[in-house]
């Protein structure tokens, strides 16, 4: 991953990581790096295929398929349903990585659908300052000023915080 990102050895690193992804010892780390490189190269079909292959839940597989085909509303509904069933215990044996993927992709779907009110509520509940700033940027600049003043002391080194200032 380091070589691909820093020295533009994208396709060489992809071949190496794909070979490492078949080895059971290095499969998880190689798959994580491979997914990141696929995203950086905008290889969406390969990224979604890798995510579906690694997913354990049918909710993940269905939602990723909807997302891949641009059906953001349906994908968001499936991710939301999966998260609710995962939290209530209906869906068992979920990895933390898969739940984290659900959260990330639910945020991505909401951004694509311009559902900034929902995202701002989520950002407030999870104390996600960067997402809250992005939502405030889209919704109301007076709220953004308040958020900037409130969180300026908590994370002064944040690049996104500096951009909004």
Rosetta blueprint (number, residue, H / E / L):
1 X L
2 X H
3 X H
4 X H
5 X H
6 X H
7 X H
8 X L
9 X L
10 X H
11 X H
12 X H
13 X H
14 X H
15 X H
16 X H
17 X H
18 X H
19 X H
20 X H
21 X H
22 X L
23 X L
24 X L
25 X L
26 X L
27 X H
28 X H
29 X H
30 X H
31 X H
32 X H
33 X H
34 X H
35 X H
36 X H
37 X H
38 X H
39 X H
40 X H
41 X L
42 X L
43 X L
44 X H
45 X H
46 X H
47 X H
48 X H
49 X H
50 X H
51 X H
52 X H
53 X H
54 X H
55 X L
56 X L
57 X L
58 X H
59 X H
60 X H
61 X H
62 X H
63 X H
64 X H
65 X H
66 X H
67 X H
68 X H
69 X L
70 X L
71 X L
72 X H
73 X H
74 X H
75 X H
76 X H
77 X H
78 X H
79 X H
80 X H
81 X H
82 X H
83 X H
84 X H
85 X H
86 X H
87 X H
88 X H
89 X L
90 X L
91 X L
92 X L
93 X L
94 X L
95 X L
96 X H
97 X H
98 X H
99 X H
100 X H
101 X H
102 X H
103 X H
104 X H
105 X H
106 X H
107 X H
108 X H
109 X H
110 X H
111 X H
112 X H
113 X L
114 X L
115 X L
116 X H
117 X H
118 X H
119 X H
120 X H
121 X H
122 X H
123 X H
124 X H
125 X H
126 X H
127 X L
128 X L
129 X H
130 X H
131 X H
132 X H
133 X H
134 X H
135 X H
136 X H
137 X H
138 X H
139 X H
140 X L
141 X H
142 X H
143 X H
144 X H
145 X H
146 X H
147 X H
148 X H
149 X H
150 X H
151 X H
152 X L
153 X L
154 X L
155 X L
156 X L
157 X L
158 X L
159 X H
160 X H
161 X H
162 X H
163 X H
164 X H
165 X L
